[in-house]
Amino acid sequence: MKRLGVLLSGRGSNFRALLAATREGRLAAEIAVVVSNVSDAPGLAHARAAGLPAFFFDHRGRTRDEHDAEVGRVLAAHAADLVCLAGYMRLLGRAFVEAHAHRVVNIHPSLLPAFPGRAAQRQALDYGVRVTGATVHLVDAGLDTGPIVAQRTVPVEAGDTEESLSERILALEHQLYPEAVERLTSETWRIEGRRLIFLAR
Ligand code: GRF
């Protein structure tokens, strides 16, 4: 069974969706460790309440590489095969990304490459797109730029606010992320240029 390390900074609803999927047998993997850079992140409290190994590492007062290395050590100590970013509001440095090449995955609330970075739902509303969605992608050293694993769309409705659109996308994220992680951990795949290709079994 593959072991997942989850990095989060806040609410942790995607972490909870992953955890539920592992416990309900929709995701044949286990969450080995949860790490946060925010001491009072609700997601971290939930991990502790769920009985998972959960760690806080403050990024303040450290360089990016020093902080990444601390996180990397605890992931290694818990033998994480795949690192799932779940609202982790820190860019990972090149050294971490290279040491974990093709082993870090993220979920982003837009159809990348549209609207990378923060407030993707606000960006989509401001642009006036008619559809947006969510993207699961491997993490490289850029901001939301790695090879795409899965994407799904939602409509933007006439009266949408940032809140209503975010809520519609979040419900989709909670389905898409466990499904994409299940494929990544159970299927064979390779990277060709920018493309992630699942190989027929
Ligand atoms: C989600 O919208 C996710 O796509 C983005 O950050 C948000 C995290 O929410 N990367 P949560 O902490 O998982 O509830």
Boltz pocket constraint, residues with backbone or C-beta under 6 A from the ligand:
constraints:
  - pocket:
      binder: B
      contacts: [[A, 8], [A, 10], [A, 11], [A, 12], [A, 13], [A, 14], [A, 15], [A, 43], [A, 85], [A, 86], [A, 87], [A, 88], [A, 107], [A, 108], [A, 109], [A, 170], [A, 173]]
      max_distance: 6.0
